[in-house]
Structure formats: structure tokens, C-alpha cells
């Protein structure tokens, strides 16, 4: 099966062509047009600008990918339908609908969060998922612990009550004047700092549940800066390292707590923040040693928004004939995983 997938949920325009027989996923094309420089001047993503940039990029990207104009050799079209920025989602959805209609190809609507979960399937040449699984899905807009009973059968056992982890990274970067996108810069500076320099709180670790909260940690950084203005670059590095350590400790501790209760056969780490080196190392050191669980990390190049992950998720919908009429499909910015 060869799947053409389209992803436009936020500020990355992405298309992919994936060939698979079910156990081996071969990414034949994976093209991403980033809008980071466009939005950097605003300090964040401007939805209307993102939508216009998607419109400008999509068809040239289809040309670059050398997909035949009649859709020959494409078996299924998969598209991100939500969650995300509605004006951005609509661009990808409408293009996918048009292609499906005129090519007479089956169309699959994919949940963006499910796509991130399935990005872990791209971690090796052949990956047979082991159920039940537990996924820490951590990104700029989402921080969730998802118990995966089988393909498409999810239970959200924990989620953030306020800011997502990635959002907290970006807001701390803004406090420190580090620019946009801030999370990556905080992680880079953290490598040069002392993670034990400042004792920031580990939110909600005293509560025996799997929920997260990063608003208080963000406020703790703000209060520290008010009392201790940054005077040196090393001081800034130490703040980044100490903040990152608090986030990583919280994420890993909550995940281990869930592993101990649910005993999953596999543990997955996915989402944009899963690219964070400290978080990946902590998972490898602390979770890979748990005897009854196998650890899968999304490959670095597939941690951020991309279309290959949408294609993998789309495949598992396609084999169940979970297709949708292109004339009725609409973007859903608030689409839930369950």
C-alpha cells in the first residue's frame, strides 16, 4: 500500500509518501516546509499567516515529490483533520479532499495526536507494536499519558491541567529573552548549565495521579527572575538547566508511576518535546530497565510535526476500511483522541 499524507495543523506544511505492507514502513518522500522564520518576528504562530503559507507551499511540494498528476500508484490519501489551528487545518483538508475526489482514491481522516503516537513506529525498519502500550505524548500544546489497548483504542490516564510542557519551555524562553521558537533554545542553553543550581518545584509529584501542571513551575521561574535578575550568561544557562531538570523529573516520575500501575508491554515517547535530549536520556536510563516493558522513542526527525506519522496512522485506519466521504469531511480544531 502506498499512502500520500498531508499535515497542516500548525506552522509546518508537510507531505509524505509511505509504502508499507504492515510491518515495514518505508518513507519514500518526506517533505516539510517550515514557517519558523515567518512567525519569529511575531514571537509565535499567527494562524492566518500560517494558513496562507500552507496554501503557497502545498502544491509546489506535491510537484517536488513527483507524484503523478493523476494519482497513479497512490492507494490511499491521509490527512490531519485535527486538533490544531482551524484555518491551517482547513488548507490541508481541502487539498486532500480535492485530490481524493478527482483521483477517486479512498480518504482517511487522521487525528494529529494519534499521528504522534504512531511516529514511534518509524523507529526501526520493522516494528510490530506490543499491546497494551503506554505513551507519554508531550508537545507544545499537549502533555498526556495515553494507555493504548490496541490500534485506535485509547484511554487518557493523565493530562496537563494548564500549560503543556512545550508551552512552558517557550514561555520561560520568552522570560529570558531567548527568541522563538524558545523551547529548543532553552534546551541548548541547558546543556551549558548546572541542573542543580536552582531548586525549582516538581509540580504535582506529591499527588498520586498521572496529571501534570506546569503553570506553577513557569511562575516559579518568573518569581526567581524578579528576585534574581540575570547578570551573566552562565546564570541564564543555569536557569535553563534547572528548569529543564524540573520538567524532565516530573514527566519521567509520572510515567514510571503509570508503568508501575498499568504494567504495559511497551512504553512510547512521542511529540515535539520528545526531541529533548535530557528527556530521551532519562527515559532510556530509567524506563528501558523495567523488565516487562519495551521502550520505543520516536526518531528525532519525526518528533516534530510531519506527514510520515500521519501516513502510518492512516495505514491502520485504511486496513479497517475506515474511510470518509471527501464531500463531508471538515476540519475539527478540537478533535479528541478518545
N, C-alpha and C positions, 0 to 999 in steps of 0.2 A: 504494500500500500504506500502511495506517495501523497503526502499531505502538504498543502500550501497553507501557511498560517499567517495571520496578521495581528499585530499588537499595537494599540494606540491609546492605552488607558491613561497615560500622563504625558510626559515630555520626551519619550523615546518612540520614534517611529521604527517599527521592526517588522520584517518579513522573514520567513524561513521556509525551506522545503526540506521535509523529513521523509526518509524512506525507512520503512520498518516492516518486519514480519511478526512482531510481537515481543521478541526478547532482545533483539539488536536494533538500536536506534542510530541510524546514520544521518547526520545533519549534512545534507548536500549544499544547502545555502543558508547562511545566517547573516543578514544584513541589518545594521542598526544605524539610524541617523540620530545623533544626539542633539538636543537643543540646549545644552548646558550654557554655552556662551550667550545664546539669545536671552535666556532668563536671568543670567548672572547680574545684569545691570539693575534688575528689579529686586534682587535678593530672594527670589522664589519664583515658582511657576505661575505664569499668568494664563489662565485657561483659554481665553480667546486667542491669544498668540500661539499657544500650543496647538490648537485646532488648525489654525492657518498654516503652521509649519508642517503638520501632518499632511494636509492637502497638497502642499508643494512637493513633499518628499515621496509620497506613496507610489505614484505612477512611474516616476523615474527609477525608483528602486525595483519595481516589477520589470522594467526594461533591463536594468543591470543584471538582474537574476537570470535573464534569458529564458523566462517561462514563455512557452509558445502562446501567441495571442488567442489561439482557440482553446487553450487549456489542455492540450494534449499531454498525456502522461500524468496529469493531476487527477487523483481519485477522490479526494475529499478536500474541502476548504474549512479551516477552523479559524475562528475569530474571537478575540476577547470582547465579551459583552458587558462586563462589569466585574467588580466595582472600579470606580475611577472617576475622572473628570468627565461629566456627561458630554460636553462639546467635543472633547478629544475622542471619547469612545465612539461617538456617532460617525466620525470620519472613517474609522476602520470598519465599523459595522456596515455602513452604507456601501463601501467599496466591496466588501466581501459578499454582500447581498447581490450586488450587480454582477459580479463575476459568477457566482453560483447560478444566478438566473440565466445569464446568457450562455454560459458553458454547460448548463444543465448538469451541474455537479452537486452532490449532497453537501449540506452546510451544517456545521457543528458550532454551537454557542458554548464558549468556554469561560468559566469563572477564573478571573485573574489570580486569585489566591490558590486555587487548585493548580493552576499552571506553575506557581512557585513550588508547591509540594512535589509536582512531577518533574521539576528541574533536577531533582536528585537522581532520577532515572538515567540522566545523561552522565552519570559519574564514572561509568565504565562502558566497555564495548557491549557487554551483555549483563543485564540486570533483571533478575527475577525478584519482584518485591516480596517481602516477608511480612505477613499479616498475623496479628494486629501490629500496627506501627504507631509511633508517637512522633509528631513533627513539631519542632519549635519553628514557627513561621514569624520571622522578625524583619521588619522593614520600616520605611519612613512613615507609613500610615497604619501599620498593623503589628501587633505583638500578641501572638496567640499560641497556645498549646493545643494541638489538634490530635485527638485519638482517631486513628484510621482503622476501621474494622475490615474494610475491603474496598475495592475500587468504587469511589463515589459515595461511600458510606462513612460519614464523619460525625464526630462529637467534639465540640469545642469545650474542653475541660477547664480552660483558663484563658483570660484575655486582659488587656490593659483597661484600667478604669478611667484613664485620662490620656496622657501623651503616650504615643508609641515610642519604642526605644530609639528608632531612627530620627523621629521628630525631636526628641530630647538632645540627641547629638547635634542636630542642626541649630537648635536654639542656644545651646552652650557655645557653639561656634560663633553665633551672632553676638553673644555677650562679649566674647573675646576679640571681636572684630576680625575674624578669620576669613570671611568671604563665603561664597556659595559655589558648589554645594559643600556645606560645612562639615558634615559627618566624616567625610574622607580626610579632610584636613586635620580634624581633631585626632583621628586615628594615627595619622602620620606624625603629628607632634607628640602623641602619647609614647611613641617608640623612643623618644629622646628624654622622656621624663621619668620621675620616680612615682610609681603607683601607690606607694605608701606615704607620700609626702603629706597628704591631706586625708583625713578620715571622713569621707562623705558617707551619708547613710545608705544602707542597703534596704530599699523600701519593701515593706510587707513580708519580710522574711520571718517575722515572728507570728504571722498568721498561717494557719495550717490549711492553706488552699493553694490554687495554682494561678491566681490572678496576679497582675502586675500593676504598678503605678510608678510613673517616672516624673510626674509633675513636682512632687516634693523634692526629689533629687535635683531637678533643674532649679528649683527655688533655693536649695541649699548652696548651689554654686553661685547663684546671684547674690545671696547674702554674704558669702565668703568674699566675693569680689568687692562688695560695698565696704567691708571692713578691712580688706587687704588688697588695695589697688595693685595691679600688675606693674612691677618695676623692672623686671628682666625677662628675657626670652626664656630662660630656664624656668622661671616661675610659671610662665604660661605653659611650658611643656609639662611641668609637674601637675598643674591643674587638669590638663587634658588626660594625663596618665591616671590620676586619681579618680577622675570622673569615669573614665572608661572601665577601670577596675571595678567600680561600684556597679556599673551596668552589667558587666560580664558575670560578676559574682552572683548577682540577682538572677540573671537568666539561667545560668548553669545550675544553681541551687534549686530553683523551682523545677527545672527539667528533671533533675535527679530525683526530687521528691515525687514527681509524677511517674517516673520509671519504677521507683520502688513500690508504688501503689498499683500500677496498671500492668506491670511486667510485660511490656511489649517485646515482640520478637525483633523489631528493628526500631532504631531511633534516627530521625531525619532532621537535618538542619538546613533551612532554606530561607530565601528572601534577601533583600539587598544588604541588610546588616550582617548576614552570614558571611559576607566577604571580609569582615573584620578579623584580622589575623589573631588577635588575642582571644576572641570568642572561639575561633576554629581550633586553636591550640588547646583551650580549656576543654572543649568537647572531646577532642582526641585523647587528652590525658585523663579525663575524669569519667567519661561515659563509655569510651571504647573498651575499658577494662571490665565493664559489667558483663558477666558471663552469659546471661540469657538474651542479650540484645546485640544486634549488629548495627554499626554506625554508618550512615551514608550522609556525606556532605555534598551539597550542590557544587559543581565545578565553578571556580571563580568567574569564568567568563559567562556563566549562566545564572549568576546570583542576582544581577540587576535585571530590569525589565527586558525581555527578549521574546522572540516569537517561537524559538525552538521548544521552549517549555509549553507553550500553548499547543504546539503540534503534538507533543507527547500526550498531554491530557486529551486532546482531540481524538487521538487514536483510540483510547479506551472508551470514549463515547461512541465512536464510529462502529466499533466491533459489536456494540449493543444496538446499533441502528438508532441511536439517539440523535436523530437529525431534526432540523427545524425548517419550517417553510420560510424562504427568504422574503416573502411578501409580508410576513407578520412579525419578523424579528425586530426588536427595538433594544437600544442600549439601556442598561439598568445601572446607574451610578451607585446604587445602594445594595447591589446584589449580595446576598449572604451565602456563605459556604454551605450552610445546612438549611 
